[in-house]
Amino acid sequence: MIVRWITKDKAAVDAIRKRFQIPEHTTLNGLSPVEISQEDMPVFKETVRRGFMSIIDEKWCKNGGEYIFYSSQ
């Protein structure tokens, strides 16, 4: 998945990144790649529901030191 950060609260973003082990990489458009375990998914979805971020259902991969985003279109 890819998340788009909605909140501008840096402390909240840092706490969410730490809790779900989300990389610190964010594109200029506010996108970050994520891999969430099934055990963490209910808490992650609640974080999304509360408006900290939104989910974009697209694929990504890491090629060396670069993140590559694939469009499903």
C-alpha positions in Angstrom: 0.0 0.0 0.0 0.9 3.6 -0.2 -0.3 6.2 2.3 -0.9 9.9 1.6 -0.2 11.9 4.7 -3.1 14.3 5.6 -2.0 15.6 9.0 0.7 18.2 9.1 1.5 17.3 12.8 5.1 16.2 12.7 4.9 14.6 16.1 1.9 12.5 15.1 3.5 11.5 11.8 6.7 10.5 13.7 4.7 8.4 16.2 2.7 6.7 13.4 5.9 5.9 11.5 7.5 4.5 14.6 4.4 2.4 15.6 4.0 0.8 12.1 7.7 0.9 11.0 6.9 3.2 8.1 10.1 4.4 6.3 10.9 8.1 6.6 10.8 8.5 2.8 8.0 10.7 1.6 7.5 12.0 -2.0 6.8 15.6 -2.8 3.2 14.6 -3.1 3.2 13.3 0.5 3.2 9.6 -0.3 5.0 6.9 1.7 5.2 3.2 0.9 4.0 0.9 3.7 3.9 -2.8 4.6 1.5 -3.5 7.5 1.3 -6.9 9.2 -2.1 -8.5 9.5 -1.9 -8.2 13.3 -1.4 -4.4 13.0 -4.1 -3.8 10.4 -7.0 -3.0 12.7 -5.0 -0.3 14.5 -3.6 1.0 11.2 -7.1 1.3 9.7 -8.3 3.1 12.8 -5.4 5.6 12.3 -6.6 6.1 8.7 -10.2 6.5 9.8 -9.2 9.2 12.2 -7.8 11.3 9.3 -4.1 11.2 9.8 -3.6 9.6 6.4 -5.4 8.0 3.5 -4.6 4.7 1.7 -3.8 4.5 -2.0 -4.1 1.0 -3.2 -1.1 0.9 -5.6 2.0 -1.3 -5.8 5.5 -0.2 -5.0 8.9 -1.8 -4.7 12.4 -0.8 -3.6 15.1 -1.0 -6.2 18.4 -0.5 -4.5 18.0 2.8 -2.6 15.0 4.0 -4.7 11.3 3.4 -4.2 9.4 2.8 -7.4 5.6 3.4 -7.5 3.5 1.5 -10.1 0.3 2.8 -11.4 -2.5 0.3 -11.7 -3.9 2.1 -14.8 
